[in-house]
Amino acid sequence: MESPSDPAEAVVSSDAAISSEEAVAKATIDKQLREELKDELRQLIKPWKNTTTKPPLTAEELIVIGMVLGSSSTCTAVMVQQFIIREFRYYTNLALACTSFVDSTFYQYSRHASKRKSEKFVRECDMVYRQFDVPFQKANMSSWRHKYSVSTAATRIFLQDRLSSSSKADRPQKPFPFLRLPAELRNRIYGLVLQFPKSGLCVKVKREEIGSARPKTWPIPAKFSVLRKKREGFDQIKWSELSEAYRDYAADADLMDLPERVLYCPPAATYLNLLRANKQIFNEAMPIFYSTNKFIFPRVTELYWFLEATPAARRKHIECVGFHYLACDTKYVNAAFRMLKDIPHLRELDIAMDEDDWKRETNRKSSTPKYPDLLKIPGMFTLRSFRGLEAVRFHDNCDTFKVLIPEMTSEKKKAKAPVKRPRKRKAQADVDYVEPVEDPTNGEDNPDQSAPPKKKARKPKKSNST
């Protein structure tokens, strides 16, 4: 074999050989770690394979285990369901009880109860694929039969409580000194916990009326959901789909009706409980949550409720907001826009509007258009007074409103400092001023020189006696 004559070619070939060797070594290590994880998972599910009691595993944990122990690195939802039915006797009985070819007395007696349990479990499994915190990812986004995969490291983190073989007595009793870490590391940890994908954090807030005599309304805890990571940006999602994601679906709603591009999150308190640890963590983590996330609202009313329920100390850290402005949603628009304008660090606004929706609005007494000039719809005067924004984006059919972008992105006018004027001194009364007189006698008595007249004391008035 002839050696390369050019030294540069020799260096390139040696680098390629080293990189190929590193890739082979990395693949070998990954395969070894995967096999170790599979052995641990097989030991975990072994006590529950042949028992008729329900395994103490959630639907999320069962699906992740099925993806790891499956026959291939990527699998569909049907393949995971078949693995669960095959490996666990409890779910095998549920599946058999729901089939029509079973004629035994036991299965006929328990068929209806098992059918309800089976349908509930199937729905829980289907909802797992719409959750945000589950670690698996879609392997192919274009195919109608989605295939999923999960990494070894993500599985270990997700199932760390199940895979920990050490008992509670062997675990360290002292808590980790988190506050002793450098501030840079703490901020990175806060970002990993509180920062959502760049596509945006969809917030749903509504109010409920309580009481009949004097109904009171207040915001209930917010619900979070996010857009899929591979569909970043507002230009790739219809706001009608986003509004559909916030509907209160019934428990038996068909999952095919739910928007596919939206991933649902646990309750907001699951993430924000970190802020309740102590005052220092609150002061450090709270600005990161509000400044690094883009908050999206399907209606202006929910934007107003969110801003109203958020204290000003937290609201001032918000930087990116997006909302959908409907023609039938003008009740709180002025108040919401004023609160947005008062946010000092607001940088980006994403607004979705439909001109045809506003043009169809007519007056009640006559059929004349209610808004002949679209730039004078409710709240537009406040909106066009925004200054100093870095980016303003209008979405959907709203070309008329895009003329406001140069005004809203222009620099803020610097407020003039108040001019301090000297205070005017009050003039003294003439009677208080006495002109100095020279004394020619140097202190001797001078009868010709008269002293200044003295003021006479006023006599009190006599009160009229009855």
C-alpha positions as CSV (number, residue, x, y, z in Angstrom):
1,M,0.0,0.0,0.0
2,E,1.4,3.3,-1.0
3,S,1.7,6.1,1.6
4,P,0.4,9.5,0.7
5,S,3.1,11.8,-0.7
6,D,1.5,15.1,0.6
7,P,1.9,15.7,4.4
8,A,-1.5,17.5,4.5
9,E,-3.3,14.4,3.1
10,A,-1.5,12.3,5.7
11,V,-2.8,14.5,8.5
12,V,-6.4,14.4,7.1
13,S,-6.4,10.7,6.8
14,S,-5.0,10.3,10.3
15,D,-7.7,12.6,11.7
16,A,-10.4,10.7,9.8
17,A,-9.1,7.4,11.3
18,I,-9.1,8.9,14.8
19,S,-12.7,10.2,14.4
20,S,-13.9,6.9,13.1
21,E,-12.3,5.1,16.0
22,E,-13.9,7.5,18.5
23,A,-17.3,7.0,16.9
24,V,-17.0,3.2,17.1
25,A,-15.9,3.5,20.8
26,K,-18.7,5.8,21.6
27,A,-21.2,3.5,19.9
28,T,-19.9,0.5,21.9
29,I,-20.2,2.4,25.2
30,D,-23.7,3.5,24.4
31,K,-24.7,0.0,23.5
32,Q,-23.2,-1.3,26.8
33,L,-25.0,1.3,28.8
34,R,-28.3,0.5,27.0
35,E,-27.9,-3.2,27.8
36,E,-27.3,-2.4,31.5
37,L,-30.4,-0.2,31.6
38,K,-32.5,-3.0,30.0
39,D,-31.3,-5.5,32.7
40,E,-32.3,-3.1,35.4
41,L,-35.7,-2.6,33.9
42,R,-36.3,-6.3,33.5
43,Q,-35.5,-6.8,37.2
44,L,-37.9,-3.9,38.0
45,I,-40.9,-5.4,36.3
46,K,-40.2,-9.0,37.2
47,P,-42.4,-9.1,40.3
48,W,-45.4,-7.8,38.4
49,K,-45.3,-10.0,35.3
50,N,-47.4,-12.9,36.6
51,T,-49.6,-11.3,39.2
52,T,-53.2,-10.2,38.7
53,T,-52.7,-7.1,40.8
54,K,-52.2,-3.7,39.1
55,P,-48.5,-2.8,38.9
56,P,-47.5,0.4,40.9
57,L,-46.3,2.1,37.7
58,T,-47.9,5.1,36.0
59,A,-48.9,5.1,32.4
60,E,-45.9,7.4,31.6
61,E,-43.4,4.9,33.3
62,L,-45.0,1.9,31.5
63,I,-44.7,3.5,28.1
64,V,-41.0,4.6,28.7
65,I,-40.2,1.0,29.9
66,G,-41.9,-0.4,26.8
67,M,-39.9,1.9,24.5
68,V,-36.6,0.8,26.0
69,L,-37.4,-2.9,26.2
70,G,-39.0,-3.0,22.7
71,S,-37.7,-5.0,19.9
72,S,-36.3,-1.9,18.0
73,S,-34.8,1.4,18.9
74,T,-37.9,3.2,17.6
75,C,-41.5,2.0,18.1
76,T,-45.0,3.1,17.5
77,A,-47.7,3.5,20.1
78,V,-49.3,0.2,19.1
79,M,-46.1,-1.6,19.6
80,V,-45.7,-0.2,23.1
81,Q,-49.3,-1.2,23.9
82,Q,-48.7,-4.7,22.7
83,F,-45.6,-4.9,25.0
84,I,-47.6,-3.8,28.1
85,I,-50.3,-6.4,27.4
86,R,-47.8,-9.1,26.7
87,E,-45.5,-8.5,29.7
88,F,-48.1,-7.8,32.5
89,R,-50.7,-10.3,33.5
90,Y,-53.0,-7.6,34.9
91,Y,-53.3,-5.8,31.5
92,T,-53.5,-9.1,29.7
93,N,-56.7,-9.9,31.6
94,L,-58.1,-6.5,30.9
95,A,-57.5,-6.9,27.2
96,L,-59.1,-10.4,27.2
97,A,-62.1,-9.2,29.1
98,C,-62.8,-6.6,26.5
99,T,-62.7,-9.1,23.5
100,S,-65.9,-10.6,22.2
101,F,-64.6,-14.1,21.7
102,V,-64.3,-14.8,25.4
103,D,-67.3,-16.8,26.6
104,S,-66.3,-17.8,30.1
105,T,-68.5,-17.0,33.1
106,F,-65.8,-15.0,34.8
107,Y,-65.1,-12.7,31.9
108,Q,-68.8,-12.2,31.1
109,Y,-69.4,-11.1,34.8
110,S,-66.4,-8.7,34.9
111,R,-66.6,-7.6,31.3
112,H,-68.2,-4.2,31.9
113,A,-66.0,-3.2,34.8
114,S,-62.9,-4.4,32.9
115,K,-64.0,-2.5,29.9
116,R,-64.2,0.7,31.8
117,K,-60.8,0.1,33.3
118,S,-59.3,-0.7,30.0
119,E,-60.7,2.4,28.3
120,K,-59.4,4.5,31.1
121,F,-55.9,3.1,30.8
122,V,-56.0,3.4,27.0
123,R,-56.9,7.1,27.3
124,E,-54.2,7.7,29.9
125,C,-51.6,6.1,27.5
126,D,-52.9,8.3,24.6
127,M,-52.6,11.4,26.7
128,V,-49.0,10.5,27.6
129,Y,-48.0,11.2,24.0
130,R,-49.4,14.7,24.3
131,Q,-47.5,15.6,27.5
132,F,-44.5,17.9,27.7
133,D,-42.5,16.3,30.5
134,V,-42.2,12.8,29.1
135,P,-38.7,12.3,27.8
136,F,-39.3,10.4,24.5
137,Q,-39.2,12.2,21.2
138,K,-40.8,11.7,17.8
139,A,-38.4,9.9,15.4
140,N,-40.3,10.9,12.2
141,M,-42.6,13.9,12.1
142,S,-43.9,13.4,8.6
143,S,-45.3,9.9,8.8
144,W,-48.9,9.4,10.0
145,R,-47.7,6.4,12.1
146,H,-45.4,8.3,14.5
147,K,-42.4,6.4,15.8
148,Y,-40.9,7.4,19.1
149,S,-37.5,6.9,20.7
150,V,-36.0,7.6,24.2
151,S,-32.4,8.0,25.2
152,T,-30.6,6.0,27.9
153,A,-29.8,9.1,30.0
154,A,-33.3,10.5,29.8
155,T,-34.7,7.2,30.9
156,R,-32.5,7.0,33.9
157,I,-33.4,10.5,35.0
158,F,-37.1,9.9,34.5
159,L,-37.1,6.5,36.4
160,Q,-34.5,7.4,38.9
161,D,-36.8,6.8,41.9
162,R,-37.7,3.4,40.5
163,L,-34.1,2.4,39.6
164,S,-32.4,3.5,42.9
165,S,-31.5,0.3,44.6
166,S,-30.2,1.9,47.8
167,S,-32.5,2.1,50.7
168,K,-33.4,5.3,52.5
169,A,-31.1,4.6,55.3
170,D,-28.1,4.4,52.9
171,R,-28.9,7.8,51.4
172,P,-27.2,10.9,52.7
173,Q,-29.2,12.6,55.4
174,K,-27.8,16.1,54.9
175,P,-29.4,18.2,52.2
176,F,-27.3,19.4,49.3
177,P,-25.8,22.9,49.9
178,F,-27.4,24.4,46.9
179,L,-27.0,28.1,47.9
180,R,-23.2,27.6,48.3
181,L,-22.9,27.1,44.5
182,P,-21.7,30.0,42.4
183,A,-24.5,32.3,41.2
184,E,-23.8,31.4,37.6
185,L,-24.4,27.7,38.3
186,R,-27.6,28.5,40.2
187,N,-28.9,30.6,37.3
188,R,-28.3,27.7,34.9
189,I,-30.2,25.3,37.1
190,Y,-33.1,27.8,37.4
191,G,-33.1,28.1,33.6
192,L,-33.3,24.3,33.2
193,V,-36.2,24.1,35.5
194,L,-38.2,27.2,34.6
195,Q,-37.3,27.9,30.9
196,F,-39.7,26.5,28.3
197,P,-39.1,26.0,24.6
198,K,-38.7,29.1,22.4
199,S,-41.9,28.5,20.6
200,G,-43.8,29.9,23.6
201,L,-45.6,29.1,26.8
202,C,-49.3,29.0,26.3
203,V,-51.1,30.3,29.4
204,K,-54.8,29.7,30.0
205,V,-56.4,31.7,32.8
206,K,-60.1,31.9,33.5
207,R,-62.4,33.2,36.2
208,E,-65.2,31.5,38.0
209,E,-68.2,33.0,39.8
210,I,-68.8,31.9,43.4
211,G,-71.9,32.8,45.3
212,S,-75.4,33.8,44.2
213,A,-76.2,37.0,46.1
214,R,-73.0,38.9,45.3
215,P,-71.0,36.9,42.9
216,K,-67.3,37.4,43.1
217,T,-64.8,36.5,40.4
218,W,-61.1,35.9,40.6
219,P,-58.5,34.0,38.5
220,I,-58.1,30.3,39.0
221,P,-54.6,28.7,38.8
222,A,-53.2,28.9,35.3
223,K,-52.7,26.0,32.9
224,F,-49.6,25.7,30.8
225,S,-49.0,24.1,27.5
226,V,-46.3,24.5,24.9
227,L,-45.9,24.2,21.1
228,R,-43.7,21.4,19.7
229,K,-40.0,22.2,19.6
230,K,-39.7,21.6,15.9
231,R,-42.4,24.1,15.1
232,E,-40.9,27.2,16.5
233,G,-42.4,30.6,15.6
234,F,-45.9,31.9,15.2
235,D,-45.8,31.8,11.4
236,Q,-46.1,27.9,11.5
237,I,-49.2,27.6,13.6
238,K,-52.7,28.8,13.1
239,W,-54.2,30.8,15.9
240,S,-57.5,29.0,15.5
241,E,-55.7,25.7,16.4
242,L,-54.1,27.5,19.4
243,S,-57.6,28.6,20.6
244,E,-58.9,25.1,20.2
245,A,-56.1,23.9,22.5
246,Y,-57.6,25.9,25.4
247,R,-61.1,24.5,25.2
248,D,-62.3,22.6,28.3
249,Y,-62.6,19.2,26.7
250,A,-64.7,16.5,28.4
251,A,-63.1,13.5,29.9
252,D,-64.4,11.3,27.1
253,A,-63.4,13.7,24.2
254,D,-61.7,12.2,21.2
255,L,-58.0,12.7,21.2
256,M,-58.1,13.2,17.4
257,D,-59.9,16.5,18.0
258,L,-57.1,17.9,20.1
259,P,-54.5,20.0,18.3
260,E,-51.5,17.9,17.5
261,R,-49.0,20.7,17.7
262,V,-49.7,21.4,21.4
263,L,-48.1,19.6,24.3
264,Y,-49.8,19.8,27.7
265,C,-48.0,20.5,30.9
266,P,-48.7,19.6,34.5
267,P,-50.3,22.3,36.7
268,A,-48.3,25.5,36.9
269,A,-47.6,24.9,40.6
270,T,-45.5,21.9,39.6
271,Y,-42.8,24.3,38.2
272,L,-43.4,27.4,40.3
273,N,-43.2,25.6,43.7
274,L,-39.4,26.2,43.4
275,L,-40.1,29.8,44.2
276,R,-41.5,28.9,47.5
277,A,-38.3,27.4,48.9
278,N,-37.0,30.6,50.5
279,K,-36.7,34.3,49.8
280,Q,-33.2,34.1,48.2
281,I,-34.3,31.5,45.7
282,F,-37.4,33.5,44.9
283,N,-35.5,36.6,44.2
284,E,-33.0,34.7,42.0
285,A,-35.4,32.4,40.1
286,M,-38.5,34.6,39.7
287,P,-36.9,37.0,37.2
288,I,-35.6,34.1,35.1
289,F,-39.0,32.6,34.7
290,Y,-40.7,35.8,33.6
291,S,-37.9,37.1,31.4
292,T,-36.8,33.9,29.5
293,N,-40.3,32.7,28.5
294,K,-42.6,34.0,25.8
295,F,-46.2,34.1,27.2
296,I,-49.0,33.3,24.7
297,F,-52.7,34.0,25.3
298,P,-55.6,32.9,23.0
299,R,-57.6,36.0,24.0
300,V,-57.1,39.5,25.3
301,T,-59.4,38.8,28.3
302,E,-57.0,36.0,29.5
303,L,-54.1,38.4,29.0
304,Y,-55.8,40.9,31.2
305,W,-56.6,38.3,33.9
306,F,-53.0,37.1,33.9
307,L,-51.5,40.6,34.2
308,E,-54.0,41.6,36.9
309,A,-53.3,38.5,39.0
310,T,-49.5,38.9,38.6
311,P,-48.0,41.4,41.1
312,A,-46.1,44.4,39.6
313,A,-42.9,43.1,41.1
314,R,-43.1,40.0,38.9
315,R,-44.9,41.6,35.9
316,K,-42.0,44.1,35.3
317,H,-39.7,41.2,34.2
318,I,-41.9,40.1,31.3
319,E,-40.2,40.6,28.0
320,C,-42.1,38.7,25.3
321,V,-45.9,38.5,24.9
322,G,-48.2,37.1,22.2
323,F,-52.0,37.2,22.1
324,H,-55.0,36.8,19.7
325,Y,-57.3,39.9,19.5
326,L,-60.8,39.0,18.5
327,A,-63.6,41.4,17.6
328,C,-65.9,39.9,20.3
329,D,-63.2,40.4,23.0
330,T,-63.0,44.1,23.6
331,K,-64.2,44.4,27.3
332,Y,-60.8,44.5,28.9
333,V,-58.6,45.5,26.0
334,N,-57.8,49.1,27.2
335,A,-56.9,48.0,30.7
336,A,-54.8,45.1,29.3
337,F,-52.9,47.3,26.9
338,R,-52.2,49.9,29.5
339,M,-50.8,47.3,31.8
340,L,-48.6,46.0,28.9
341,K,-47.4,49.5,28.2
342,D,-46.3,50.0,31.8
343,I,-44.0,46.9,31.7
344,P,-40.5,48.5,31.5
345,H,-38.6,45.5,30.0
346,L,-41.1,44.5,27.3
347,R,-39.2,43.8,24.1
348,E,-41.4,41.7,21.7
349,L,-45.1,41.6,20.8
350,D,-46.8,39.0,18.7
351,I,-50.4,40.0,17.8
352,A,-52.8,37.9,15.7
353,M,-55.8,39.7,14.2
354,D,-58.2,39.0,11.4
355,E,-59.4,42.1,9.4
356,D,-62.5,40.3,8.1
357,D,-63.6,39.6,11.6
358,W,-63.6,43.3,12.4
359,K,-65.2,44.3,9.1
360,R,-68.2,42.0,9.8
361,E,-69.0,43.9,13.0
362,T,-72.1,46.2,12.4
363,N,-74.1,48.5,14.6
364,R,-77.3,47.2,16.2
365,K,-79.7,49.8,15.0
366,S,-78.4,50.1,11.5
367,S,-76.4,47.8,9.2
368,T,-73.6,50.2,8.8
369,P,-70.1,49.0,9.7
370,K,-69.2,49.4,13.3
371,Y,-65.5,50.1,12.6
372,P,-65.1,51.9,9.2
373,D,-61.5,52.8,10.2
374,L,-59.7,49.7,11.5
375,L,-57.0,51.8,13.0
376,K,-59.6,53.2,15.5
377,I,-60.9,50.0,16.9
378,P,-60.9,49.7,20.8
379,G,-57.4,49.7,22.3
380,M,-55.6,50.7,19.1
381,F,-54.9,54.2,20.4
382,T,-53.1,52.7,23.4
383,L,-51.4,50.1,21.3
384,R,-49.9,52.6,18.9
385,S,-48.5,54.6,21.8
386,F,-46.0,51.8,22.6
387,R,-42.4,52.9,22.0
388,G,-39.0,51.2,22.3
389,L,-40.0,47.6,21.3
390,E,-37.4,45.5,19.6
391,A,-39.8,43.5,17.5
392,V,-43.5,43.7,16.7
393,R,-45.1,41.0,14.6
394,F,-48.7,40.9,13.3
395,H,-50.0,37.5,12.2
396,D,-53.0,36.2,10.1
397,N,-54.9,38.6,7.8
398,C,-54.0,42.0,9.3
399,D,-52.0,44.0,6.7
400,T,-53.7,47.2,7.7
401,F,-52.3,47.1,11.2
402,K,-48.7,46.5,10.1
403,V,-48.4,50.3,9.5
404,L,-48.1,50.6,13.3
405,I,-44.8,48.7,13.5
406,P,-42.5,51.6,12.7
407,E,-44.2,53.7,15.5
408,M,-44.1,51.0,18.1
409,T,-40.4,50.1,17.4
410,S,-39.2,53.7,17.4
411,E,-37.1,54.9,20.3
412,K,-38.7,56.2,23.4
413,K,-38.6,59.9,24.0
414,K,-36.4,60.8,26.9
415,A,-38.3,62.5,29.6
416,K,-37.1,66.0,30.3
417,A,-35.6,66.5,33.7
418,P,-37.7,69.0,35.8
419,V,-36.0,72.4,36.0
420,K,-35.4,73.6,39.6
421,R,-36.3,77.2,39.8
422,P,-35.2,79.3,42.8
423,R,-37.9,80.0,45.3
424,K,-39.0,83.6,45.6
425,R,-38.3,85.3,48.9
426,K,-41.2,87.0,50.5
427,A,-40.9,90.8,50.9
428,Q,-40.8,92.0,54.5
429,A,-43.3,94.5,55.7
430,D,-42.3,98.2,55.9
431,V,-43.2,98.5,59.5
432,D,-40.6,95.9,60.4
433,Y,-37.8,97.8,58.7
434,V,-36.1,100.8,60.5
435,E,-33.5,102.9,58.8
436,P,-30.4,103.2,60.9
437,V,-29.8,106.8,62.2
438,E,-26.4,108.1,63.0
439,D,-26.0,109.2,66.6
440,P,-24.0,112.6,66.6
441,T,-23.9,112.7,70.4
442,N,-22.2,109.3,70.6
443,G,-24.7,107.9,73.0
444,E,-25.6,111.1,74.8
445,D,-29.2,112.2,75.2
446,N,-30.6,114.0,72.2
447,P,-34.1,115.5,72.6
448,D,-34.4,116.3,68.9
449,Q,-34.0,112.7,67.8
450,S,-37.2,110.8,68.2
451,A,-37.5,107.0,68.4
452,P,-39.7,105.1,65.9
453,P,-43.3,104.9,66.9
454,K,-44.3,101.7,68.7
455,K,-47.3,99.6,67.7
456,K,-50.2,99.8,70.0
457,A,-51.5,96.6,71.4
458,R,-55.1,95.9,70.3
459,K,-57.7,95.8,73.0
460,P,-59.8,92.6,73.1
461,K,-63.4,93.2,71.9
462,K,-66.1,93.0,74.5
463,S,-68.5,90.2,74.0
464,N,-72.2,91.1,73.9
465,S,-73.8,89.6,77.0
466,T,-77.3,88.3,76.6
